[in-house]
Amino acid sequence: MLRQVHDALLAAFGPQGWWPADGPFEVAVGAVLTQNTAWRNVERAISDLREAELLSPRAMIDAPHGALAAAIRPSGYFNVKARRLKALCRHWLDLGGADGLAACDTDDLRRGLLTVTGVGPETADDIVLYAFDRPVFVIDAYTRRILSRLGIIDGDEGYDDLRGRIESRLGSDTALFNEYHALLVRLGKDICRPAPRCGECPLENICPVGRGAA
């Protein structure tokens, strides 16, 4: 059923073109900035970082906290995220930049990111998948909501357990995981909301919630 869901969403929405960024470091920055905010706010913050000439690991580390926080203000929680970005940049440079991280195997890459302050499993997997093209499936609130409504999961599984179960069913496919996550975000953001718009949903016919609402 997981493949059926993907195919239906792709037919309805088309390719999503994720992750919109200029290189691995910008993906990583976006993954931190998107915590608890909408993507449009992240785009504004990244634009402001670029204008302030702060969109590099060394520039972020060297910048005064206030200057970095001011540049990312549109993303919200800017003081917290400024500290998280500096921690990520130190890790980034300690491992030799994008090339050094790319040389790590997937498990080591992920474990290393999880040692960075403020980088949890979802943020780490965003970076691993979208910055370094590794086959990890990102689990977020949209994924849990949609797949539990479809009856595919319970919804309260642990992060790594759920990620492993989905990966085992879909196989190791970076391109599929990339597109699938983006499609689930599109559906969850626009249609499968906490109060779902089932009449607009391309999965209505295979979803118990959608059939019940008809």
C-alpha positions in Angstrom: 0.0 0.0 0.0 2.9 2.3 0.6 3.8 2.3 -3.1 0.1 2.8 -4.0 0.1 5.9 -1.8 3.2 7.3 -3.4 2.0 6.7 -6.9 -1.4 8.3 -6.2 0.2 11.4 -4.7 2.8 11.7 -7.5 0.0 11.5 -10.1 -2.0 14.2 -8.3 0.7 16.6 -7.4 3.6 15.8 -9.7 7.3 15.9 -8.7 8.0 18.4 -5.9 11.7 19.3 -6.7 13.0 18.9 -3.2 15.2 20.1 -1.5 15.3 23.6 -2.8 18.8 24.7 -1.9 22.2 25.6 -3.4 24.5 22.8 -2.2 24.7 20.5 0.9 25.5 23.2 3.4 22.4 25.3 2.5 20.3 22.1 2.8 21.7 21.6 6.3 21.0 25.2 7.3 17.5 24.9 6.0 16.9 21.7 7.9 17.7 23.5 11.2 15.8 26.7 10.3 12.6 24.8 9.3 12.1 23.4 12.8 8.8 24.7 14.1 8.2 27.1 11.2 6.8 27.2 7.6 9.2 26.9 4.6 8.4 30.4 3.4 9.9 31.8 6.6 13.0 29.6 6.0 13.4 31.0 2.5 13.3 34.6 3.9 15.9 33.7 6.5 18.3 32.1 4.0 17.9 35.1 1.7 18.8 37.4 4.7 21.8 35.2 5.5 23.0 35.4 1.9 22.6 39.2 1.9 24.5 39.5 5.2 27.3 37.2 3.8 26.7 34.7 6.5 25.8 31.7 4.4 29.0 29.6 5.0 30.2 27.6 8.0 33.1 29.8 8.9 31.1 33.0 8.5 28.4 31.7 10.9 31.0 30.6 13.5 32.8 33.9 13.4 29.6 36.0 13.4 28.5 37.5 16.7 25.5 35.7 18.1 23.3 38.8 17.7 24.2 39.3 14.0 23.4 35.7 13.2 20.2 35.7 15.2 19.1 38.9 13.5 19.7 37.4 10.0 17.5 34.3 10.8 14.8 36.2 12.6 12.1 35.3 10.0 12.5 31.6 10.9 11.4 32.2 14.5 13.2 31.0 17.7 16.1 32.8 16.2 18.3 32.9 19.4 17.9 29.1 19.8 18.5 28.4 16.1 21.5 30.7 16.0 23.2 28.5 18.7 22.2 25.4 16.8 23.6 26.6 13.5 26.9 27.5 15.2 27.1 24.0 16.7 26.3 22.4 13.3 28.9 24.6 11.6 31.6 23.5 14.1 30.7 19.8 13.4 30.7 20.5 9.7 34.2 22.0 9.7 35.5 19.5 12.2 34.7 16.7 9.8 36.2 18.4 6.8 33.2 20.2 5.3 30.8 18.8 2.8 33.5 16.5 1.3 34.4 15.1 4.7 30.8 14.4 5.7 30.2 12.8 2.3 33.1 10.4 2.9 31.3 9.0 6.0 29.2 5.9 5.6 25.5 6.6 6.2 25.3 5.3 9.7 28.3 7.3 10.9 27.1 10.4 9.1 23.8 10.1 10.9 25.3 9.3 14.3 27.6 12.3 14.0 24.8 14.7 13.2 22.8 13.4 16.1 25.6 14.6 18.5 25.1 18.2 17.4 23.1 20.3 19.8 19.6 20.8 18.4 19.8 18.2 15.7 17.2 15.4 16.4 16.4 12.4 14.2 14.1 14.3 11.8 16.6 17.1 11.2 19.5 14.7 10.9 17.6 12.6 8.3 16.6 15.7 6.3 20.3 16.4 6.0 21.4 12.8 5.3 18.7 12.4 2.6 18.6 15.8 0.9 22.2 17.0 1.4 24.0 13.7 0.9 21.6 11.6 -1.1 21.5 8.7 1.3 18.5 6.3 1.5 16.9 7.3 4.8 13.2 7.9 5.1 12.3 11.1 7.0 9.6 10.7 9.6 7.7 13.9 10.5 4.3 14.8 11.9 2.8 14.7 8.5 4.0 11.2 7.9 2.6 10.0 11.2 -0.8 11.7 10.6 -1.3 10.5 7.0 -0.1 6.9 7.4 -2.0 6.4 10.6 -5.2 7.7 9.0 -4.6 5.3 6.1 -4.2 2.4 8.7 -0.6 1.7 7.6 0.9 2.5 11.0 -0.4 3.0 14.5 1.2 6.5 14.7 2.9 6.2 18.1 5.8 4.1 17.1 9.3 5.2 18.0 11.1 7.2 15.3 13.8 4.7 14.4 11.3 1.8 14.6 8.9 3.5 12.2 11.7 4.6 9.9 13.1 1.1 9.7 9.7 -0.4 9.0 9.0 1.9 6.1 12.4 1.5 4.6 12.2 -2.3 4.8 8.9 -2.2 2.9 10.0 0.3 0.2 13.6 -0.9 -0.3 16.7 1.2 -0.3 15.8 3.9 -2.8 17.1 7.5 -2.3 15.1 9.0 -5.1 11.9 7.4 -3.9 12.4 8.5 -0.3 13.2 12.0 -1.5 10.0 12.4 -3.5 7.8 10.5 -1.1 8.6 12.7 1.9 8.0 15.8 -0.2 4.7 14.5 -1.4 3.6 13.7 2.2 4.5 17.2 3.3 2.4 18.6 0.4 -0.6 16.5 1.3 -0.3 17.1 5.1 0.2 20.8 4.7 -2.6 21.5 2.2 -5.2 18.7 2.6 -4.6 16.1 5.3 -4.6 18.7 8.1 -5.7 18.1 11.7 -9.2 18.8 10.4 -8.8 16.9 7.1 -10.2 18.1 3.8 -11.1 14.6 2.6 -13.1 15.8 -0.4 -10.0 17.3 -1.9 -7.7 14.3 -1.2 -6.3 12.1 -3.9 -6.2 9.2 -1.4 -9.9 9.5 -0.4 -10.9 6.2 -2.0 -8.3 4.2 -0.1 -8.4 6.1 3.2 -10.8 4.9 6.0 -11.1 8.5 7.2 -11.9 9.7 3.7 -14.4 7.0 3.1 -16.1 7.7 6.4 -16.4 11.4 5.6 -18.0 10.7 2.2 
